[in-house]
Amino acid sequence: MTSTAPPLPGRRILSQRWSDATFVHWRVDPAEVAPHLPRGTRPDVFDGSAWVGIIAFQMARTQILGGPSIPWLGTFPEINVRHYSVDDAGRRGVVFGSLEASHLLPVLAARTAFGLNYQWARMSLGRRGDLVAYRSRRFGPGLPRTHLVARVLDAPVQDDPLADFLTARWAFHERHLGRTWYSRNSHEAWPLRRAELVHLRDDLLAVAGFPHLAARAPDSVLYSPGVDTVFSAPRRL
């Protein structure tokens, strides 16, 4: 894989800033991930394993069709559970098990426009020294929640194929309106640092179909101060 995004295939429809991003990942058997992927895709593997991650970050500076940044509604914490996919044309992407966001209108818009499994939640993000903490509690049945605390280390990440595999993702696959869609994005290479998981109390992995992971030590923890990203319109697979 390359850590440099290829050009977008069409007009830019959306731009955002993703900051204070923490990536926590676990190795899993590809057979566990396969049932969660949309038709026409299969698990993308590294070193023989599929990977499931919790990615937490702050979204900001949301712009639609090149318009001005959307105040307030375009700025909120997000936490997603995700897997990694590759389709029959060899195009790699992300598949989202769930996406928590703290503003209802963007949740509804993303569910309607893209079919993404966004959920409305009460959320917070905080920094103290080298610690970064994220909390989320979903509104609705079961009230699944997560509380994640990571310590950012001094070591930068360089020439790490696994880190590239987990973070240099320029698209997502999604099942929507009876079809599989492929949506591209582009951003600079993530400036990554090593991190360690200090605390995790989580229900989101179990709700997404992986109840055994939260109690297990992760196989990769990374942090990035952030990137600016742009999206083109989804296309049918």
Secondary structure, DSSP 8 states (H G I E B T S, - for coil): --SS----SS-EEEEEEEEEEEEEEEEE-HHHHGGGS-TTEEE--BTTBEEEEEEEEEEEEEEETT----TTTT-EEEEEEEEEEEETT--EEEEEEEEEES-HHHHHHHHHHH---EEEEEEEEEEETTEEEEEEEESSTT--EEEEEEEEEEEE--S-HHHHHHH---EEEEEETTEEEEEEEEE-----EEEEEEEEEESHHHHTT-TTSTTS--SEEEEEEEEEEEEE--EE-
